[in-house]
Amino acid sequence: MATADSVQGVDDVRRGAAGGSVSSVLTWQGERCEESGKESSRQGKGVRVFRCEECNRQFNQLAHLKKHMRTHTGEKPYRCEECSKQFSQMGNLKSHMRTHTGEKPYTCEECSRRFSHSIALNNHKLTHTGEKPYRCKVCSKSFRQLGHLNKHMLTHTGEKPYRCEECSRQFGVLGALKKHMRTHTGEKPYRCEECNRRFSRSAHLKLHMQTHTGEKPYNCEECSKQFRQLSNLKSHMRTHTGEKPYKCEECSKKCSQLSHLKAHMRTHTGEKPYKCEECSKQFGLLGTLKTHMRTHTGEKPYRCEECSRQFRQQGDLKKHMQTHTGDKPYKCEECSKQFGLLGNLKTHMRTHTGEKPYKCEGCGKQSSTLSNLKSHMKTHRKQVQQK
């Protein structure tokens, strides 16, 4: 609540604006607005200003100073009724509410993509212009957003000032710590209005919403394949460039994606963390377990639109489709033989290179394909059975 002093101060501002010359500044101290003899740069215009006692910042309206004071006091009087998150300003609460309502009032004139915040639209427009106005002085890398540059700078300084009190993990930015804390609290403040599924991060909700809308905004310029996430497009681009930045320290095999390297490492460690509850069979990959479960459920979710035949795996459907199209887009540069699948081309290339990456742990024999190794392993099992 404003005191009589602060109300009087507003009247003083009005009188000053009318043309009177003043020689003092109104200083906000807690609940009071006091007059001091300090000069202000705005005094020449005949207007008194309101000054923050904490940081000396000045404002021409008392309401603006009050809002500013919350950055010092931490006061957040505006609360979201959906998720109980609190805000220091009503405008911020209104913007936040769009994460619950899904409202996107801002539209890009270039591609018609919609956004819930004007700043998000402005940042998106830079993807059309290619403009990256924020540049790192250390390595010259450029960024579209100042926040991205600030985060990047931490890779040079290594600074991580924000620490989780639960597990002592440290973070470079406060927002990352707040998101991390939800892994401890289980809080999921973002809800999908289509299916009521809840998420701990707004970005996860946005990605999930695309499963309802079918939106895939990221397009590969090489093959026109579309993706929901920019990171998926970047990973896909490596299938065209051949880039494999992730290397196995055990056998020097290179992978195009970090997840592929992690999965590959289990071939060395023998780790199989995913277990089938039906038959107790264990797997190195969650995706492999999910596919295996269909042998129990009988589910065949992938259907050929040509002949209605159904398959348990998407890869099997893709292979089958080539019986209709005859498409063989992968060509061997050594002998010009063509293949319908990239994996088949890679396997074929070993006939030229002599590579045999699959090794039998029993006798050391090496094979060029996993299927050949499995066939070989049966000879050992038969020998054990005969004994």
Solvent accessible surface area in square Angstrom, and as a share of the most:
residue,aa,sasa,rsa
1,M,198,0.89
2,A,40,0.31
3,T,47,0.27
4,A,85,0.66
5,D,79,0.41
6,S,0,0.00
7,V,84,0.48
8,Q,90,0.40
9,G,2,0.02
10,V,44,0.25
11,D,49,0.25
12,D,17,0.09
13,V,23,0.13
14,R,160,0.58
15,R,138,0.50
16,G,2,0.02
17,A,67,0.52
18,A,92,0.71
19,G,62,0.59
20,G,37,0.36
21,S,109,0.71
22,V,29,0.17
23,S,77,0.50
24,S,12,0.08
25,V,0,0.00
26,L,6,0.03
27,T,4,0.03
28,W,14,0.05
29,Q,59,0.26
30,G,53,0.51
31,E,100,0.45
32,R,112,0.41
33,C,5,0.03
34,E,54,0.24
35,E,102,0.46
36,S,33,0.22
37,G,67,0.65
38,K,117,0.49
39,E,128,0.57
40,S,12,0.08
41,S,113,0.73
42,R,82,0.30
43,Q,15,0.07
44,G,83,0.79
45,K,168,0.71
46,G,6,0.06
47,V,36,0.20
48,R,35,0.13
49,V,0,0.00
50,F,3,0.01
51,R,21,0.07
52,C,0,0.00
53,E,83,0.37
54,E,118,0.53
55,C,63,0.37
56,N,92,0.47
57,R,143,0.52
58,Q,48,0.21
59,F,25,0.10
60,N,74,0.38
61,Q,91,0.40
62,L,21,0.11
63,A,57,0.44
64,H,78,0.35
65,L,0,0.00
66,K,66,0.28
67,K,91,0.38
68,H,22,0.10
69,M,24,0.11
70,R,45,0.16
71,T,103,0.60
72,H,79,0.35
73,T,91,0.53
74,G,52,0.50
75,E,92,0.41
76,K,95,0.40
77,P,64,0.40
78,Y,60,0.23
79,R,147,0.53
80,C,1,0.01
81,E,173,0.78
82,E,84,0.38
83,C,21,0.12
84,S,56,0.36
85,K,85,0.36
86,Q,88,0.39
87,F,26,0.11
88,S,26,0.17
89,Q,65,0.29
90,M,88,0.39
91,G,44,0.42
92,N,70,0.36
93,L,22,0.11
94,K,128,0.54
95,S,31,0.20
96,H,14,0.06
97,M,60,0.27
98,R,47,0.17
99,T,30,0.18
100,H,11,0.05
101,T,71,0.41
102,G,50,0.48
103,E,91,0.41
104,K,90,0.38
105,P,57,0.36
106,Y,73,0.28
107,T,55,0.32
108,C,1,0.01
109,E,171,0.77
110,E,130,0.58
111,C,61,0.37
112,S,80,0.51
113,R,73,0.27
114,R,126,0.46
115,F,23,0.10
116,S,16,0.11
117,H,51,0.23
118,S,54,0.35
119,I,119,0.60
120,A,35,0.27
121,L,18,0.09
122,N,83,0.43
123,N,34,0.17
124,H,20,0.09
125,K,88,0.37
126,L,29,0.14
127,T,68,0.40
128,H,82,0.36
129,T,98,0.57
130,G,46,0.44
131,E,90,0.40
132,K,95,0.40
133,P,70,0.44
134,Y,77,0.29
135,R,153,0.56
136,C,1,0.01
137,K,203,0.86
138,V,96,0.55
139,C,63,0.38
140,S,58,0.37
141,K,114,0.48
142,S,39,0.25
143,F,27,0.11
144,R,76,0.28
145,Q,53,0.24
146,L,92,0.46
147,G,37,0.36
148,H,82,0.37
149,L,23,0.11
150,N,80,0.41
151,K,111,0.47
152,H,29,0.13
153,M,57,0.25
154,L,39,0.19
155,T,103,0.60
156,H,75,0.33
157,T,87,0.51
158,G,52,0.50
159,E,94,0.42
160,K,118,0.50
161,P,73,0.46
162,Y,78,0.30
163,R,144,0.52
164,C,1,0.00
165,E,172,0.77
166,E,118,0.53
167,C,64,0.38
168,S,57,0.37
169,R,142,0.52
170,Q,91,0.41
171,F,21,0.09
172,G,19,0.19
173,V,44,0.25
174,L,81,0.40
175,G,37,0.35
176,A,33,0.26
177,L,25,0.12
178,K,107,0.45
179,K,89,0.38
180,H,18,0.08
181,M,58,0.26
182,R,31,0.11
183,T,100,0.58
184,H,78,0.35
185,T,92,0.54
186,G,52,0.50
187,E,79,0.36
188,K,108,0.46
189,P,6,0.04
190,Y,15,0.06
191,R,67,0.25
192,C,1,0.01
193,E,101,0.45
194,E,118,0.53
195,C,61,0.37
196,N,97,0.50
197,R,144,0.52
198,R,93,0.34
199,F,22,0.09
200,S,29,0.18
201,R,86,0.31
202,S,38,0.25
203,A,54,0.42
204,H,80,0.36
205,L,13,0.07
206,K,117,0.50
207,L,56,0.28
208,H,23,0.10
209,M,61,0.27
210,Q,16,0.07
211,T,80,0.47
212,H,80,0.36
213,T,91,0.53
214,G,48,0.46
215,E,65,0.29
216,K,86,0.36
217,P,47,0.30
218,Y,57,0.21
219,N,76,0.39
220,C,1,0.01
221,E,168,0.75
222,E,120,0.54
223,C,63,0.38
224,S,79,0.51
225,K,101,0.43
226,Q,97,0.43
227,F,26,0.11
228,R,82,0.30
229,Q,63,0.28
230,L,81,0.40
231,S,64,0.41
232,N,64,0.33
233,L,24,0.12
234,K,119,0.50
235,S,24,0.15
236,H,26,0.12
237,M,58,0.26
238,R,49,0.18
239,T,84,0.49
240,H,77,0.35
241,T,93,0.54
242,G,51,0.49
243,E,92,0.41
244,K,88,0.37
245,P,66,0.41
246,Y,65,0.25
247,K,111,0.47
248,C,0,0.00
249,E,172,0.77
250,E,120,0.54
251,C,65,0.39
252,S,66,0.42
253,K,107,0.45
254,K,107,0.45
255,C,11,0.06
256,S,22,0.14
257,Q,54,0.24
258,L,84,0.42
259,S,67,0.43
260,H,90,0.40
261,L,25,0.13
262,K,120,0.51
263,A,25,0.19
264,H,27,0.12
265,M,60,0.27
266,R,57,0.21
267,T,100,0.58
268,H,80,0.36
269,T,94,0.54
270,G,52,0.50
271,E,91,0.41
272,K,113,0.48
273,P,66,0.42
274,Y,62,0.24
275,K,113,0.48
276,C,0,0.00
277,E,170,0.76
278,E,118,0.53
279,C,63,0.38
280,S,67,0.43
281,K,113,0.48
282,Q,90,0.40
283,F,20,0.08
284,G,19,0.18
285,L,79,0.39
286,L,82,0.41
287,G,45,0.43
288,T,59,0.34
289,L,24,0.12
290,K,118,0.50
291,T,30,0.18
292,H,29,0.13
293,M,58,0.26
294,R,43,0.16
295,T,75,0.43
296,H,80,0.36
297,T,92,0.53
298,G,45,0.43
299,E,89,0.40
300,K,88,0.37
301,P,62,0.39
302,Y,63,0.24
303,R,125,0.45
304,C,1,0.00
305,E,158,0.71
306,E,119,0.53
307,C,63,0.38
308,S,65,0.42
309,R,141,0.52
310,Q,90,0.40
311,F,21,0.09
312,R,87,0.32
313,Q,81,0.36
314,Q,97,0.43
315,G,37,0.36
316,D,54,0.28
317,L,28,0.14
318,K,104,0.44
319,K,109,0.46
320,H,22,0.10
321,M,57,0.25
322,Q,47,0.21
323,T,105,0.61
324,H,79,0.35
325,T,89,0.52
326,G,55,0.53
327,D,75,0.39
328,K,117,0.50
329,P,78,0.49
330,Y,77,0.29
331,K,109,0.46
332,C,0,0.00
333,E,172,0.77
334,E,118,0.53
335,C,64,0.38
336,S,66,0.43
337,K,112,0.47
338,Q,91,0.40
339,F,26,0.11
340,G,11,0.11
341,L,37,0.18
342,L,64,0.32
343,G,43,0.41
344,N,73,0.37
345,L,24,0.12
346,K,97,0.41
347,T,50,0.29
348,H,28,0.13
349,M,58,0.26
350,R,44,0.16
351,T,104,0.61
352,H,78,0.35
353,T,93,0.54
354,G,50,0.48
355,E,92,0.41
356,K,107,0.46
357,P,64,0.40
358,Y,63,0.24
359,K,124,0.52
360,C,1,0.01
361,E,170,0.76
362,G,61,0.59
363,C,74,0.45
364,G,32,0.31
365,K,114,0.49
366,Q,92,0.41
367,S,10,0.06
368,S,29,0.19
369,T,25,0.14
370,L,84,0.42
371,S,73,0.47
372,N,77,0.39
373,L,24,0.12
374,K,116,0.49
375,S,66,0.43
376,H,31,0.14
377,M,62,0.28
378,K,109,0.46
379,T,63,0.37
380,H,45,0.20
381,R,124,0.45
382,K,121,0.51
383,Q,99,0.44
384,V,109,0.63
385,Q,144,0.64
386,Q,155,0.69
387,K,206,0.87
